[in-house]
Amino acid sequence: MIYKHLISQCKVKITPCETCQSLKQNSLFCPKTKNKTPLLNNKTEISEVDNVKKLEPETQVKEIVMSSVLNPQYSPENYATLLPTAEVQVLNGCNKVMARLLFGSGSQKSFIRNDLKNALNLKPIRQETLLIYIFSNQNPLEKTFEVVNLTLRSRFSPFQSINIEALVTDEITGAEIYSDSTPKLLRNLIPSGCQMADSFQKSPIKILLGANFLVNSITGEPTKINKNLFRLPTLFGETLIGQLADP
């Protein structure tokens, strides 16, 4: 550069800085460019971290919910959480139907599916209007149900039974409780001669035995099979509750 030659007075065309439009320096040496670049990078990095944090809880919730209803072979953790169930004789006079039952201590009332009510020719004795609280929902659903009388009886001698009142509903649960593979998993866990309440056949749950009658159907203390699996004696045989690992 010639002595006393100023950039501002130079007639040679110089490309201005892309950041500040100044002719005094190139954009590579512009202080504004240096300050701007890390901020952009930081924004990008924070956005990616936020996306990961938002996705992780949603995935975890799905796994927890699914593990309670999926068949063991589809469970991400290779175990199933067994719910206490039984296969019982459902009676109304001379009418008798075999149906699967779910013990539901989380329900104050007992329920029966409408198709089972029709098969037994059960007649409503009254109607009840209830506030139904769905899991994770604070707002209840008001619904009116028919109430019927019926008898539940064990498949095994001495054929113990219990009379209950149940509310009629179209569906108990859409989940498949147990799968065809369950007997294979239980083969080495259940003592020989043990009368299991459930036949483990793949069929829908048609009765929910709620807390109002459940306590009267339990006949003893639970017996530990392993660390997380128990047998519970009932009027209908012994039912299972807990985690069943896939060997």
C-alpha positions, 0 to 999 in steps of 0.5 A: 500500500502506498504511504498515506493511501487510505482505504476510504479514498482508494478508487480500486473497487473492493468488495465490502464485508458481507456482514457489516458492509464496511470496506475496511476489512474482509468478512472473514476478519469482521468482529460481527461475523465472529460474534454471530456464528457461535450464536447460530451454532448454539441455537442449532444445538439447543434446538436439537437437544430440546427435540431429544428431550421432548421425544424421550418422555413420549417413548417411555410412556408408550413402553410403560402402557404397552407392557401391561397389555402386550403378549410376552413375546412382543414386550420390549423388556421380555417380560409380561405383567400378568393381571389376575384372571379366571375362567368361571361358570356364569349362571342365571337359573338353568342358563350357564355360560363359560366366561373369562373374568378379570379381578379389578381392585381398581374398580368400585363396581363390577361389570358384565358385557352386554353380549354375555347378559343377552346369552344368559337372558339376564333381566335388569333389576334397576339402573344406576347413574355413575361418574366414570373416571378414566385413567389420567383424566380429571373430568368424569364421564356420567353414564347410566347402566343397567344392573343385573344379578348373576352367579359366578361358580368355580370349574373345580369341585366343590364348585364354590360360587358367589352371587353378584350384581353387575353393571352392563357395558358393551366392553370390559377391555379391548386388550388381549389378556394373556396369549397362547404362549403363556402356558409354555412360560408357566410350565416350570413355575406352577406346582403339579396338581395346582388348580389354576383359575384361568385356562389361559385360552385366548378369549376376551374378558367378559366380566370385571369383578370389582372391589365390591365383590372381589374381597369375598372371592379371595380365600387365602394369602398369596404364595410367592412363586419367584421374586415378582410372581405370586399365586392368589387363591380364590373361589375359582382356583389360583390366579396369578399376579406379577411379572412373568419373565420370558426364559 
